[in-house]
Amino acid sequence: MTNKSPTIDPTELSCLKLETFIDDYLDNKLPSAKREVFEAHIDYCPGCYSFLANYRSAVHLGKAAYADEEEATCATMPDNLVEAILRASKTK
Ligand SMILES: [Zn+2]
């Protein structure tokens, strides 16, 4: 057994954590050790690979995509209103 294994374990980084690193990765702000794990995970995980590709093109498109998303969030109903509507439709 050796601790000096040069092999990177792609599962060291979870898909969820990878998403939090994407901004730094694209800005080249990740420390090289983290960057290597990040790239190993991208190679290993098709889901994160396409997530990164989509994220990259979204960044290239600018903030337009985010503006739409924010509007959608504002349009969502508060929980108590949803509950009231559900209750009203049940007592029909
Ligand atoms: Zn993943």
PDB file of the backbone (N, CA, C, O) and the ligand in Angstrom, with CONECT records:
HET     ZN  A 101       1
ATOM      1  N   MET A   1       0.847  -1.217   0.000  1.00  0.00           N
ATOM      2  CA  MET A   1       0.000   0.000   0.000  1.00  0.00           C
ATOM      3  C   MET A   1       0.867   1.245   0.000  1.00  0.00           C
ATOM      4  O   MET A   1       1.795   1.363   0.800  1.00  0.00           O
ATOM      5  N   THR A   2       0.573   2.148  -0.873  1.00  0.00           N
ATOM      6  CA  THR A   2       1.318   3.403  -0.930  1.00  0.00           C
ATOM      7  C   THR A   2       0.366   4.590  -0.901  1.00  0.00           C
ATOM      8  O   THR A   2      -0.719   4.553  -1.483  1.00  0.00           O
ATOM      9  N   ASN A   3       0.787   5.626  -0.223  1.00  0.00           N
ATOM     10  CA  ASN A   3      -0.017   6.846  -0.168  1.00  0.00           C
ATOM     11  C   ASN A   3       0.265   7.766  -1.344  1.00  0.00           C
ATOM     12  O   ASN A   3      -0.426   8.761  -1.563  1.00  0.00           O
ATOM     13  N   LYS A   4       1.306   7.405  -2.099  1.00  0.00           N
ATOM     14  CA  LYS A   4       1.735   8.301  -3.170  1.00  0.00           C
ATOM     15  C   LYS A   4       1.137   7.908  -4.511  1.00  0.00           C
ATOM     16  O   LYS A   4       1.824   7.926  -5.532  1.00  0.00           O
ATOM     17  N   SER A   5      -0.110   7.563  -4.510  1.00  0.00           N
ATOM     18  CA  SER A   5      -0.734   7.181  -5.767  1.00  0.00           C
ATOM     19  C   SER A   5      -1.004   8.407  -6.631  1.00  0.00           C
ATOM     20  O   SER A   5      -1.659   9.347  -6.182  1.00  0.00           O
ATOM     21  N   PRO A   6      -0.505   8.407  -7.868  1.00  0.00           N
ATOM     22  CA  PRO A   6      -0.740   9.553  -8.740  1.00  0.00           C
ATOM     23  C   PRO A   6      -2.129   9.536  -9.361  1.00  0.00           C
ATOM     24  O   PRO A   6      -2.561  10.503  -9.987  1.00  0.00           O
ATOM     25  N   THR A   7      -2.817   8.413  -9.174  1.00  0.00           N
ATOM     26  CA  THR A   7      -4.140   8.292  -9.770  1.00  0.00           C
ATOM     27  C   THR A   7      -5.145   9.160  -9.012  1.00  0.00           C
ATOM     28  O   THR A   7      -5.187   9.154  -7.782  1.00  0.00           O
ATOM     29  N   ILE A   8      -5.933   9.889  -9.753  1.00  0.00           N
ATOM     30  CA  ILE A   8      -6.950  10.740  -9.152  1.00  0.00           C
ATOM     31  C   ILE A   8      -8.263   9.981  -9.120  1.00  0.00           C
ATOM     32  O   ILE A   8      -8.679   9.371 -10.105  1.00  0.00           O
ATOM     33  N   ASP A   9      -8.900  10.034  -7.970  1.00  0.00           N
ATOM     34  CA  ASP A   9     -10.198   9.389  -7.831  1.00  0.00           C
ATOM     35  C   ASP A   9     -11.293  10.388  -8.200  1.00  0.00           C
ATOM     36  O   ASP A   9     -11.536  11.344  -7.463  1.00  0.00           O
ATOM     37  N   PRO A  10     -11.950  10.172  -9.331  1.00  0.00           N
ATOM     38  CA  PRO A  10     -12.963  11.152  -9.786  1.00  0.00           C
ATOM     39  C   PRO A  10     -14.152  11.248  -8.850  1.00  0.00           C
ATOM     40  O   PRO A  10     -14.876  12.243  -8.852  1.00  0.00           O
ATOM     41  N   THR A  11     -14.354  10.197  -8.041  1.00  0.00           N
ATOM     42  CA  THR A  11     -15.495  10.229  -7.134  1.00  0.00           C
ATOM     43  C   THR A  11     -15.194  11.036  -5.869  1.00  0.00           C
ATOM     44  O   THR A  11     -16.054  11.216  -5.007  1.00  0.00           O
ATOM     45  N   GLU A  12     -13.935  11.523  -5.782  1.00  0.00           N
ATOM     46  CA  GLU A  12     -13.564  12.372  -4.651  1.00  0.00           C
ATOM     47  C   GLU A  12     -14.402  13.648  -4.646  1.00  0.00           C
ATOM     48  O   GLU A  12     -14.666  14.242  -3.600  1.00  0.00           O
ATOM     49  N   LEU A  13     -14.803  14.041  -5.829  1.00  0.00           N
ATOM     50  CA  LEU A  13     -15.616  15.235  -5.994  1.00  0.00           C
ATOM     51  C   LEU A  13     -17.027  14.788  -6.369  1.00  0.00           C
ATOM     52  O   LEU A  13     -17.217  14.100  -7.372  1.00  0.00           O
ATOM     53  N   SER A  14     -18.005  15.173  -5.573  1.00  0.00           N
ATOM     54  CA  SER A  14     -19.368  14.794  -5.903  1.00  0.00           C
ATOM     55  C   SER A  14     -19.904  15.726  -6.995  1.00  0.00           C
ATOM     56  O   SER A  14     -19.391  16.827  -7.195  1.00  0.00           O
ATOM     57  N   CYS A  15     -20.943  15.267  -7.694  1.00  0.00           N
ATOM     58  CA  CYS A  15     -21.523  16.064  -8.766  1.00  0.00           C
ATOM     59  C   CYS A  15     -21.995  17.414  -8.221  1.00  0.00           C
ATOM     60  O   CYS A  15     -21.864  18.448  -8.877  1.00  0.00           O
ATOM     61  N   LEU A  16     -22.539  17.378  -7.022  1.00  0.00           N
ATOM     62  CA  LEU A  16     -23.070  18.606  -6.422  1.00  0.00           C
ATOM     63  C   LEU A  16     -21.948  19.593  -6.120  1.00  0.00           C
ATOM     64  O   LEU A  16     -22.084  20.794  -6.355  1.00  0.00           O
ATOM     65  N   LYS A  17     -20.831  19.071  -5.594  1.00  0.00           N
ATOM     66  CA  LYS A  17     -19.688  19.931  -5.278  1.00  0.00           C
ATOM     67  C   LYS A  17     -19.083  20.486  -6.545  1.00  0.00           C
ATOM     68  O   LYS A  17     -18.657  21.640  -6.587  1.00  0.00           O
ATOM     69  N   LEU A  18     -19.044  19.663  -7.582  1.00  0.00           N
ATOM     70  CA  LEU A  18     -18.469  20.099  -8.844  1.00  0.00           C
ATOM     71  C   LEU A  18     -19.157  21.365  -9.346  1.00  0.00           C
ATOM     72  O   LEU A  18     -18.513  22.272  -9.873  1.00  0.00           O
ATOM     73  N   GLU A  19     -20.462  21.408  -9.174  1.00  0.00           N
ATOM     74  CA  GLU A  19     -21.210  22.579  -9.637  1.00  0.00           C
ATOM     75  C   GLU A  19     -20.759  23.854  -8.930  1.00  0.00           C
ATOM     76  O   GLU A  19     -20.758  24.933  -9.523  1.00  0.00           O
ATOM     77  N   THR A  20     -20.378  23.727  -7.666  1.00  0.00           N
ATOM     78  CA  THR A  20     -19.943  24.913  -6.923  1.00  0.00           C
ATOM     79  C   THR A  20     -18.539  25.363  -7.351  1.00  0.00           C
ATOM     80  O   THR A  20     -18.138  26.499  -7.095  1.00  0.00           O
ATOM     81  N   PHE A  21     -17.798  24.454  -8.007  1.00  0.00           N
ATOM     82  CA  PHE A  21     -16.438  24.787  -8.448  1.00  0.00           C
ATOM     83  C   PHE A  21     -16.403  25.345  -9.861  1.00  0.00           C
ATOM     84  O   PHE A  21     -15.382  25.883 -10.288  1.00  0.00           O
ATOM     85  N   ILE A  22     -17.503  25.223 -10.591  1.00  0.00           N
ATOM     86  CA  ILE A  22     -17.473  25.530 -12.017  1.00  0.00           C
ATOM     87  C   ILE A  22     -17.040  26.958 -12.306  1.00  0.00           C
ATOM     88  O   ILE A  22     -16.244  27.194 -13.215  1.00  0.00           O
ATOM     89  N   ASP A  23     -17.561  27.915 -11.538  1.00  0.00           N
ATOM     90  CA  ASP A  23     -17.186  29.313 -11.769  1.00  0.00           C
ATOM     91  C   ASP A  23     -15.682  29.515 -11.652  1.00  0.00           C
ATOM     92  O   ASP A  23     -15.051  30.133 -12.509  1.00  0.00           O
ATOM     93  N   ASP A  24     -15.116  28.972 -10.553  1.00  0.00           N
ATOM     94  CA  ASP A  24     -13.676  29.106 -10.340  1.00  0.00           C
ATOM     95  C   ASP A  24     -12.894  28.375 -11.417  1.00  0.00           C
ATOM     96  O   ASP A  24     -11.844  28.839 -11.861  1.00  0.00           O
ATOM     97  N   TYR A  25     -13.413  27.228 -11.832  1.00  0.00           N
ATOM     98  CA  TYR A  25     -12.730  26.457 -12.867  1.00  0.00           C
ATOM     99  C   TYR A  25     -12.657  27.257 -14.170  1.00  0.00           C
ATOM    100  O   TYR A  25     -11.600  27.338 -14.796  1.00  0.00           O
ATOM    101  N   LEU A  26     -13.761  27.834 -14.564  1.00  0.00           N
ATOM    102  CA  LEU A  26     -13.800  28.583 -15.813  1.00  0.00           C
ATOM    103  C   LEU A  26     -12.984  29.872 -15.723  1.00  0.00           C
ATOM    104  O   LEU A  26     -12.505  30.380 -16.737  1.00  0.00           O
ATOM    105  N   ASP A  27     -12.828  30.398 -14.509  1.00  0.00           N
ATOM    106  CA  ASP A  27     -12.007  31.600 -14.305  1.00  0.00           C
ATOM    107  C   ASP A  27     -10.542  31.260 -14.038  1.00  0.00           C
ATOM    108  O   ASP A  27      -9.731  32.145 -13.766  1.00  0.00           O
ATOM    109  N   ASN A  28     -10.206  29.951 -14.119  1.00  0.00           N
ATOM    110  CA  ASN A  28      -8.851  29.482 -13.824  1.00  0.00           C
ATOM    111  C   ASN A  28      -8.412  29.834 -12.410  1.00  0.00           C
ATOM    112  O   ASN A  28      -7.234  30.101 -12.173  1.00  0.00           O
ATOM    113  N   LYS A  29      -9.349  29.837 -11.474  1.00  0.00           N
ATOM    114  CA  LYS A  29      -9.031  30.190 -10.093  1.00  0.00           C
ATOM    115  C   LYS A  29      -8.862  28.966  -9.214  1.00  0.00           C
ATOM    116  O   LYS A  29      -8.496  29.093  -8.046  1.00  0.00           O
ATOM    117  N   LEU A  30      -9.120  27.791  -9.748  1.00  0.00           N
ATOM    118  CA  LEU A  30      -9.007  26.580  -8.928  1.00  0.00           C
ATOM    119  C   LEU A  30      -7.541  26.232  -8.711  1.00  0.00           C
ATOM    120  O   LEU A  30      -6.747  26.306  -9.649  1.00  0.00           O
ATOM    121  N   PRO A  31      -7.170  25.856  -7.495  1.00  0.00           N
ATOM    122  CA  PRO A  31      -5.817  25.337  -7.268  1.00  0.00           C
ATOM    123  C   PRO A  31      -5.602  24.084  -8.109  1.00  0.00           C
ATOM    124  O   PRO A  31      -6.544  23.322  -8.328  1.00  0.00           O
ATOM    125  N   SER A  32      -4.383  23.858  -8.582  1.00  0.00           N
ATOM    126  CA  SER A  32      -4.152  22.790  -9.562  1.00  0.00           C
ATOM    127  C   SER A  32      -4.605  21.431  -9.052  1.00  0.00           C
ATOM    128  O   SER A  32      -5.075  20.611  -9.839  1.00  0.00           O
ATOM    129  N   ALA A  33      -4.475  21.172  -7.758  1.00  0.00           N
ATOM    130  CA  ALA A  33      -4.906  19.877  -7.216  1.00  0.00           C
ATOM    131  C   ALA A  33      -6.404  19.698  -7.403  1.00  0.00           C
ATOM    132  O   ALA A  33      -6.855  18.631  -7.820  1.00  0.00           O
ATOM    133  N   LYS A  34      -7.175  20.732  -7.100  1.00  0.00           N
ATOM    134  CA  LYS A  34      -8.628  20.664  -7.245  1.00  0.00           C
ATOM    135  C   LYS A  34      -9.009  20.591  -8.709  1.00  0.00           C
ATOM    136  O   LYS A  34      -9.944  19.887  -9.092  1.00  0.00           O
ATOM    137  N   ARG A  35      -8.268  21.330  -9.520  1.00  0.00           N
ATOM    138  CA  ARG A  35      -8.517  21.361 -10.943  1.00  0.00           C
ATOM    139  C   ARG A  35      -8.368  19.967 -11.557  1.00  0.00           C
ATOM    140  O   ARG A  35      -9.145  19.564 -12.423  1.00  0.00           O
ATOM    141  N   GLU A  36      -7.352  19.246 -11.088  1.00  0.00           N
ATOM    142  CA  GLU A  36      -7.125  17.887 -11.595  1.00  0.00           C
ATOM    143  C   GLU A  36      -8.284  16.964 -11.240  1.00  0.00           C
ATOM    144  O   GLU A  36      -8.726  16.165 -12.064  1.00  0.00           O
ATOM    145  N   VAL A  37      -8.771  17.080 -10.009  1.00  0.00           N
ATOM    146  CA  VAL A  37      -9.903  16.255  -9.593  1.00  0.00           C
ATOM    147  C   VAL A  37     -11.129  16.640 -10.405  1.00  0.00           C
ATOM    148  O   VAL A  37     -11.899  15.781 -10.835  1.00  0.00           O
ATOM    149  N   PHE A  38     -11.298  17.923 -10.609  1.00  0.00           N
ATOM    150  CA  PHE A  38     -12.420  18.438 -11.390  1.00  0.00           C
ATOM    151  C   PHE A  38     -12.398  17.834 -12.796  1.00  0.00           C
ATOM    152  O   PHE A  38     -13.408  17.327 -13.282  1.00  0.00           O
ATOM    153  N   GLU A  39     -11.221  17.899 -13.446  1.00  0.00           N
ATOM    154  CA  GLU A  39     -11.120  17.388 -14.820  1.00  0.00           C
ATOM    155  C   GLU A  39     -11.275  15.880 -14.864  1.00  0.00           C
ATOM    156  O   GLU A  39     -11.835  15.334 -15.815  1.00  0.00           O
ATOM    157  N   ALA A  40     -10.777  15.201 -13.830  1.00  0.00           N
ATOM    158  CA  ALA A  40     -10.942  13.744 -13.765  1.00  0.00           C
ATOM    159  C   ALA A  40     -12.422  13.394 -13.658  1.00  0.00           C
ATOM    160  O   ALA A  40     -12.890  12.441 -14.280  1.00  0.00           O
ATOM    161  N   HIS A  41     -13.154  14.174 -12.863  1.00  0.00           N
ATOM    162  CA  HIS A  41     -14.584  13.915 -12.706  1.00  0.00           C
ATOM    163  C   HIS A  41     -15.328  14.174 -14.017  1.00  0.00           C
ATOM    164  O   HIS A  41     -16.225  13.415 -14.386  1.00  0.00           O
ATOM    165  N   ILE A  42     -14.955  15.241 -14.716  1.00  0.00           N
ATOM    166  CA  ILE A  42     -15.590  15.568 -15.994  1.00  0.00           C
ATOM    167  C   ILE A  42     -15.377  14.430 -17.003  1.00  0.00           C
ATOM    168  O   ILE A  42     -16.277  14.078 -17.765  1.00  0.00           O
ATOM    169  N   ASP A  43     -14.160  13.867 -16.986  1.00  0.00           N
ATOM    170  CA  ASP A  43     -13.855  12.755 -17.893  1.00  0.00           C
ATOM    171  C   ASP A  43     -14.683  11.528 -17.561  1.00  0.00           C
ATOM    172  O   ASP A  43     -15.054  10.750 -18.440  1.00  0.00           O
ATOM    173  N   TYR A  44     -14.966  11.370 -16.279  1.00  0.00           N
ATOM    174  CA  TYR A  44     -15.550  10.127 -15.777  1.00  0.00           C
ATOM    175  C   TYR A  44     -17.080  10.175 -15.763  1.00  0.00           C
ATOM    176  O   TYR A  44     -17.744   9.146 -15.888  1.00  0.00           O
ATOM    177  N   CYS A  45     -17.634  11.396 -15.608  1.00  0.00           N
ATOM    178  CA  CYS A  45     -19.067  11.531 -15.389  1.00  0.00           C
ATOM    179  C   CYS A  45     -19.725  12.250 -16.568  1.00  0.00           C
ATOM    180  O   CYS A  45     -19.545  13.458 -16.719  1.00  0.00           O
ATOM    181  N   PRO A  46     -20.481  11.537 -17.405  1.00  0.00           N
ATOM    182  CA  PRO A  46     -21.101  12.161 -18.593  1.00  0.00           C
ATOM    183  C   PRO A  46     -22.088  13.263 -18.229  1.00  0.00           C
ATOM    184  O   PRO A  46     -22.245  14.241 -18.960  1.00  0.00           O
ATOM    185  N   GLY A  47     -22.745  13.092 -17.093  1.00  0.00           N
ATOM    186  CA  GLY A  47     -23.720  14.103 -16.662  1.00  0.00           C
ATOM    187  C   GLY A  47     -23.058  15.437 -16.416  1.00  0.00           C
ATOM    188  O   GLY A  47     -23.541  16.476 -16.866  1.00  0.00           O
ATOM    189  N   CYS A  48     -21.926  15.402 -15.685  1.00  0.00           N
ATOM    190  CA  CYS A  48     -21.222  16.639 -15.385  1.00  0.00           C
ATOM    191  C   CYS A  48     -20.526  17.186 -16.618  1.00  0.00           C
ATOM    192  O   CYS A  48     -20.352  18.397 -16.750  1.00  0.00           O
ATOM    193  N   TYR A  49     -20.125  16.299 -17.523  1.00  0.00           N
ATOM    194  CA  TYR A  49     -19.503  16.738 -18.766  1.00  0.00           C
ATOM    195  C   TYR A  49     -20.471  17.612 -19.554  1.00  0.00           C
ATOM    196  O   TYR A  49     -20.097  18.690 -20.014  1.00  0.00           O
ATOM    197  N   SER A  50     -21.712  17.156 -19.714  1.00  0.00           N
ATOM    198  CA  SER A  50     -22.670  17.939 -20.477  1.00  0.00           C
ATOM    199  C   SER A  50     -23.128  19.155 -19.675  1.00  0.00           C
ATOM    200  O   SER A  50     -23.464  20.191 -20.249  1.00  0.00           O
ATOM    201  N   PHE A  51     -23.140  19.028 -18.343  1.00  0.00           N
ATOM    202  CA  PHE A  51     -23.475  20.187 -17.504  1.00  0.00           C
ATOM    203  C   PHE A  51     -22.457  21.298 -17.724  1.00  0.00           C
ATOM    204  O   PHE A  51     -22.820  22.465 -17.867  1.00  0.00           O
ATOM    205  N   LEU A  52     -21.185  20.929 -17.748  1.00  0.00           N
ATOM    206  CA  LEU A  52     -20.123  21.912 -17.966  1.00  0.00           C
ATOM    207  C   LEU A  52     -20.244  22.533 -19.355  1.00  0.00           C
ATOM    208  O   LEU A  52     -20.076  23.741 -19.522  1.00  0.00           O
ATOM    209  N   ALA A  53     -20.538  21.691 -20.353  1.00  0.00           N
ATOM    210  CA  ALA A  53     -20.678  22.200 -21.720  1.00  0.00           C
ATOM    211  C   ALA A  53     -21.826  23.199 -21.802  1.00  0.00           C
ATOM    212  O   ALA A  53     -21.697  24.258 -22.416  1.00  0.00           O
ATOM    213  N   ASN A  54     -22.951  22.851 -21.177  1.00  0.00           N
ATOM    214  CA  ASN A  54     -24.097  23.761 -21.164  1.00  0.00           C
ATOM    215  C   ASN A  54     -23.779  25.045 -20.409  1.00  0.00           C
ATOM    216  O   ASN A  54     -24.156  26.139 -20.829  1.00  0.00           O
ATOM    217  N   TYR A  55     -23.085  24.894 -19.297  1.00  0.00           N
ATOM    218  CA  TYR A  55     -22.736  26.039 -18.456  1.00  0.00           C
ATOM    219  C   TYR A  55     -21.837  26.989 -19.232  1.00  0.00           C
ATOM    220  O   TYR A  55     -22.006  28.207 -19.189  1.00  0.00           O
ATOM    221  N   ARG A  56     -20.880  26.406 -19.939  1.00  0.00           N
ATOM    222  CA  ARG A  56     -19.953  27.205 -20.738  1.00  0.00           C
ATOM    223  C   ARG A  56     -20.693  28.023 -21.778  1.00  0.00           C
ATOM    224  O   ARG A  56     -20.434  29.217 -21.931  1.00  0.00           O
ATOM    225  N   SER A  57     -21.616  27.388 -22.497  1.00  0.00           N
ATOM    226  CA  SER A  57     -22.326  28.118 -23.540  1.00  0.00           C
ATOM    227  C   SER A  57     -23.252  29.155 -22.926  1.00  0.00           C
ATOM    228  O   SER A  57     -23.489  30.205 -23.524  1.00  0.00           O
ATOM    229  N   ALA A  58     -23.781  28.872 -21.734  1.00  0.00           N
ATOM    230  CA  ALA A  58     -24.628  29.853 -21.053  1.00  0.00           C
ATOM    231  C   ALA A  58     -23.822  31.082 -20.684  1.00  0.00           C
ATOM    232  O   ALA A  58     -24.297  32.209 -20.819  1.00  0.00           O
ATOM    233  N   VAL A  59     -22.594  30.862 -20.216  1.00  0.00           N
ATOM    234  CA  VAL A  59     -21.723  31.980 -19.860  1.00  0.00           C
ATOM    235  C   VAL A  59     -21.395  32.787 -21.106  1.00  0.00           C
ATOM    236  O   VAL A  59     -21.345  34.016 -21.065  1.00  0.00           O
ATOM    237  N   HIS A  60     -21.171  32.085 -22.216  1.00  0.00           N
ATOM    238  CA  HIS A  60     -20.862  32.775 -23.462  1.00  0.00           C
ATOM    239  C   HIS A  60     -22.040  33.614 -23.932  1.00  0.00           C
ATOM    240  O   HIS A  60     -21.855  34.684 -24.512  1.00  0.00           O
ATOM    241  N   LEU A  61     -23.222  33.141 -23.687  1.00  0.00           N
ATOM    242  CA  LEU A  61     -24.409  33.875 -24.115  1.00  0.00           C
ATOM    243  C   LEU A  61     -24.653  35.107 -23.249  1.00  0.00           C
ATOM    244  O   LEU A  61     -25.480  35.957 -23.578  1.00  0.00           O
ATOM    245  N   GLY A  62     -23.932  35.191 -22.152  1.00  0.00           N
ATOM    246  CA  GLY A  62     -24.081  36.342 -21.280  1.00  0.00           C
ATOM    247  C   GLY A  62     -25.146  36.125 -20.239  1.00  0.00           C
ATOM    248  O   GLY A  62     -25.548  34.991 -19.979  1.00  0.00           O
ATOM    249  N   LYS A  63     -25.600  37.192 -19.648  1.00  0.00           N
ATOM    250  CA  LYS A  63     -26.519  37.092 -18.521  1.00  0.00           C
ATOM    251  C   LYS A  63     -27.979  36.942 -18.951  1.00  0.00           C
ATOM    252  O   LYS A  63     -28.863  36.845 -18.100  1.00  0.00           O
ATOM    253  N   ALA A  64     -28.239  36.923 -20.236  1.00  0.00           N
ATOM    254  CA  ALA A  64     -29.615  36.866 -20.724  1.00  0.00           C
ATOM    255  C   ALA A  64     -30.347  35.654 -20.160  1.00  0.00           C
ATOM    256  O   ALA A  64     -31.508  35.747 -19.761  1.00  0.00           O
ATOM    257  N   ALA A  65     -29.656  34.514 -20.132  1.00  0.00           N
ATOM    258  CA  ALA A  65     -30.276  33.281 -19.652  1.00  0.00           C
ATOM    259  C   ALA A  65     -30.682  33.417 -18.187  1.00  0.00           C
ATOM    260  O   ALA A  65     -31.722  32.904 -17.775  1.00  0.00           O
ATOM    261  N   TYR A  66     -29.855  34.113 -17.401  1.00  0.00           N
ATOM    262  CA  TYR A  66     -30.142  34.255 -15.973  1.00  0.00           C
ATOM    263  C   TYR A  66     -31.329  35.178 -15.735  1.00  0.00           C
ATOM    264  O   TYR A  66     -32.098  34.968 -14.797  1.00  0.00           O
ATOM    265  N   ALA A  67     -31.483  36.191 -16.568  1.00  0.00           N
ATOM    266  CA  ALA A  67     -32.598  37.121 -16.418  1.00  0.00           C
ATOM    267  C   ALA A  67     -33.917  36.363 -16.503  1.00  0.00           C
ATOM    268  O   ALA A  67     -34.832  36.609 -15.717  1.00  0.00           O
ATOM    269  N   ASP A  68     -34.012  35.435 -17.462  1.00  0.00           N
ATOM    270  CA  ASP A  68     -35.217  34.622 -17.604  1.00  0.00           C
ATOM    271  C   ASP A  68     -35.463  33.798 -16.349  1.00  0.00           C
ATOM    272  O   ASP A  68     -36.591  33.700 -15.865  1.00  0.00           O
ATOM    273  N   GLU A  69     -34.391  33.208 -15.829  1.00  0.00           N
ATOM    274  CA  GLU A  69     -34.508  32.349 -14.664  1.00  0.00           C
ATOM    275  C   GLU A  69     -35.023  33.133 -13.456  1.00  0.00           C
ATOM    276  O   GLU A  69     -35.859  32.645 -12.696  1.00  0.00           O
ATOM    277  N   GLU A  70     -34.513  34.350 -13.291  1.00  0.00           N
ATOM    278  CA  GLU A  70     -34.922  35.162 -12.155  1.00  0.00           C
ATOM    279  C   GLU A  70     -36.409  35.500 -12.243  1.00  0.00           C
ATOM    280  O   GLU A  70     -37.120  35.491 -11.239  1.00  0.00           O
ATOM    281  N   GLU A  71     -36.857  35.792 -13.437  1.00  0.00           N
ATOM    282  CA  GLU A  71     -38.268  36.109 -13.630  1.00  0.00           C
ATOM    283  C   GLU A  71     -39.140  34.922 -13.248  1.00  0.00           C
ATOM    284  O   GLU A  71     -40.183  35.070 -12.612  1.00  0.00           O
ATOM    285  N   ALA A  72     -38.683  33.732 -13.656  1.00  0.00           N
ATOM    286  CA  ALA A  72     -39.435  32.512 -13.356  1.00  0.00           C
ATOM    287  C   ALA A  72     -39.535  32.309 -11.850  1.00  0.00           C
ATOM    288  O   ALA A  72     -40.572  31.876 -11.347  1.00  0.00           O
ATOM    289  N   THR A  73     -38.458  32.621 -11.127  1.00  0.00           N
ATOM    290  CA  THR A  73     -38.458  32.458  -9.672  1.00  0.00           C
ATOM    291  C   THR A  73     -39.451  33.419  -9.029  1.00  0.00           C
ATOM    292  O   THR A  73     -40.155  33.053  -8.087  1.00  0.00           O
ATOM    293  N   CYS A  74     -39.507  34.644  -9.537  1.00  0.00           N
ATOM    294  CA  CYS A  74     -40.423  35.635  -8.980  1.00  0.00           C
ATOM    295  C   CYS A  74     -41.873  35.228  -9.222  1.00  0.00           C
ATOM    296  O   CYS A  74     -42.770  35.568  -8.451  1.00  0.00           O
ATOM    297  N   ALA A  75     -42.079  34.492 -10.314  1.00  0.00           N
ATOM    298  CA  ALA A  75     -43.439  34.140 -10.683  1.00  0.00           C
ATOM    299  C   ALA A  75     -43.967  32.963  -9.867  1.00  0.00           C
ATOM    300  O   ALA A  75     -45.167  32.688  -9.881  1.00  0.00           O
ATOM    301  N   THR A  76     -43.073  32.261  -9.153  1.00  0.00           N
ATOM    302  CA  THR A  76     -43.540  31.120  -8.370  1.00  0.00           C
ATOM    303  C   THR A  76     -44.378  31.597  -7.193  1.00  0.00           C
ATOM    304  O   THR A  76     -44.120  32.657  -6.623  1.00  0.00           O
ATOM    305  N   MET A  77     -45.369  30.815  -6.842  1.00  0.00           N
ATOM    306  CA  MET A  77     -46.296  31.202  -5.791  1.00  0.00           C
ATOM    307  C   MET A  77     -45.737  30.866  -4.416  1.00  0.00           C
ATOM    308  O   MET A  77     -45.027  29.872  -4.262  1.00  0.00           O
ATOM    309  N   PRO A  78     -46.050  31.681  -3.417  1.00  0.00           N
ATOM    310  CA  PRO A  78     -45.654  31.325  -2.052  1.00  0.00           C
ATOM    311  C   PRO A  78     -46.371  30.066  -1.597  1.00  0.00           C
ATOM    312  O   PRO A  78     -47.493  29.791  -2.024  1.00  0.00           O
ATOM    313  N   ASP A  79     -45.714  29.297  -0.723  1.00  0.00           N
ATOM    314  CA  ASP A  79     -46.247  28.000  -0.286  1.00  0.00           C
ATOM    315  C   ASP A  79     -47.656  28.098   0.283  1.00  0.00           C
ATOM    316  O   ASP A  79     -48.506  27.261  -0.019  1.00  0.00           O
ATOM    317  N   ASN A  80     -47.912  29.116   1.106  1.00  0.00           N
ATOM    318  CA  ASN A  80     -49.227  29.185   1.743  1.00  0.00           C
ATOM    319  C   ASN A  80     -50.332  29.446   0.723  1.00  0.00           C
ATOM    320  O   ASN A  80     -51.472  29.018   0.905  1.00  0.00           O
ATOM    321  N   LEU A  81     -49.984  30.148  -0.343  1.00  0.00           N
ATOM    322  CA  LEU A  81     -50.972  30.387  -1.396  1.00  0.00           C
ATOM    323  C   LEU A  81     -51.279  29.084  -2.127  1.00  0.00           C
ATOM    324  O   LEU A  81     -52.435  28.786  -2.427  1.00  0.00           O
ATOM    325  N   VAL A  82     -50.220  28.303  -2.414  1.00  0.00           N
ATOM    326  CA  VAL A  82     -50.405  27.002  -3.068  1.00  0.00           C
ATOM    327  C   VAL A  82     -51.297  26.118  -2.206  1.00  0.00           C
ATOM    328  O   VAL A  82     -52.215  25.467  -2.702  1.00  0.00           O
ATOM    329  N   GLU A  83     -51.012  26.106  -0.908  1.00  0.00           N
ATOM    330  CA  GLU A  83     -51.809  25.292   0.013  1.00  0.00           C
ATOM    331  C   GLU A  83     -53.264  25.716   0.010  1.00  0.00           C
ATOM    332  O   GLU A  83     -54.162  24.873  -0.019  1.00  0.00           O
ATOM    333  N   ALA A  84     -53.503  27.027   0.040  1.00  0.00           N
ATOM    334  CA  ALA A  84     -54.865  27.546   0.042  1.00  0.00           C
ATOM    335  C   ALA A  84     -55.618  27.126  -1.207  1.00  0.00           C
ATOM    336  O   ALA A  84     -56.798  26.780  -1.154  1.00  0.00           O
ATOM    337  N   ILE A  85     -54.907  27.162  -2.348  1.00  0.00           N
ATOM    338  CA  ILE A  85     -55.546  26.770  -3.609  1.00  0.00           C
ATOM    339  C   ILE A  85     -55.868  25.277  -3.588  1.00  0.00           C
ATOM    340  O   ILE A  85     -56.946  24.866  -4.016  1.00  0.00           O
ATOM    341  N   LEU A  86     -54.921  24.458  -3.084  1.00  0.00           N
ATOM    342  CA  LEU A  86     -55.138  23.018  -3.014  1.00  0.00           C
ATOM    343  C   LEU A  86     -56.334  22.709  -2.122  1.00  0.00           C
ATOM    344  O   LEU A  86     -57.160  21.859  -2.457  1.00  0.00           O
ATOM    345  N   ARG A  87     -56.427  23.402  -0.981  1.00  0.00           N
ATOM    346  CA  ARG A  87     -57.509  23.173  -0.049  1.00  0.00           C
ATOM    347  C   ARG A  87     -58.844  23.553  -0.706  1.00  0.00           C
ATOM    348  O   ARG A  87     -59.843  22.845  -0.583  1.00  0.00           O
ATOM    349  N   ALA A  88     -58.824  24.686  -1.400  1.00  0.00           N
ATOM    350  CA  ALA A  88     -60.050  25.167  -2.052  1.00  0.00           C
ATOM    351  C   ALA A  88     -60.519  24.167  -3.112  1.00  0.00           C
ATOM    352  O   ALA A  88     -61.716  23.909  -3.244  1.00  0.00           O
ATOM    353  N   SER A  89     -59.555  23.598  -3.876  1.00  0.00           N
ATOM    354  CA  SER A  89     -59.958  22.687  -4.950  1.00  0.00           C
ATOM    355  C   SER A  89     -60.435  21.353  -4.373  1.00  0.00           C
ATOM    356  O   SER A  89     -61.212  20.648  -5.017  1.00  0.00           O
ATOM    357  N   LYS A  90     -59.981  20.998  -3.169  1.00  0.00           N
ATOM    358  CA  LYS A  90     -60.398  19.743  -2.549  1.00  0.00           C
ATOM    359  C   LYS A  90     -61.834  19.830  -2.023  1.00  0.00           C
ATOM    360  O   LYS A  90     -62.581  18.852  -2.048  1.00  0.00           O
ATOM    361  N   THR A  91     -62.202  21.029  -1.545  1.00  0.00           N
ATOM    362  CA  THR A  91     -63.524  21.197  -0.937  1.00  0.00           C
ATOM    363  C   THR A  91     -64.582  21.549  -1.981  1.00  0.00           C
ATOM    364  O   THR A  91     -65.678  22.001  -1.649  1.00  0.00           O
ATOM    365  N   LYS A  92     -64.229  21.333  -3.251  1.00  0.00           N
ATOM    366  CA  LYS A  92     -65.156  21.682  -4.335  1.00  0.00           C
ATOM    367  C   LYS A  92     -66.395  20.821  -4.280  1.00  0.00           C
ATOM    368  O   LYS A  92     -67.289  20.970  -5.112  1.00  0.00           O
TER     369      LYS A  92
HETATM  370 ZN    ZN A 101     -20.702  14.168 -11.901  1.00  0.00          ZN2+
END
